[in-house]
Amino acid sequence: MPKREPAVTPSKIVWPIDLQRLRAGQRAVLAAMGQVRQSFGPRPDPVAVASLYTEAVLAADDGYSRAVGLIVQHDEVVWADLVAAHALFGPHVEASTHGGVGTWHPNCAECEAVGAFGRIRGRIDWPGWP
């Protein structure tokens, strides 16, 4: 199997926009805005305000993402980990008998594994795809 380099994707809005994730960030910023008014007065330092908002949004995003089962930056899983898992388990995935059209079995661990492997492979092969 050819060695794959970790993908670098440009910053962009993830599509489709997850409105619940967006609302979690908005709630965090609104709460931080109230804290700015109370803590810094009428002329707050822009760097302090940006830091406060950034911290609030990242914490809200991590909290939301964990709640829906996504890996977050704090988990320290990197592209190289996904590439390594793909290389290790790829030859052992039997998609002809599990997880495909006509071979999907309800509540089947092997079918779920084939689906998970496909999602990992998709992110490695097409990192810019939403």
Buried (B, 14 or more C-beta within 10 A) or exposed (E): EEEBEEBEEEEEEEEEEBEEBEEBBEBBBEEBBEBBEEEEEEEBEEEEBEEBBEEBBBBBBBEBBEEEEEEBEEEEEEBEBBBEBBBEEEEEBEBEEBBBEEBEEEEEEBBBBBBBBBEBBEBBEEEEEE
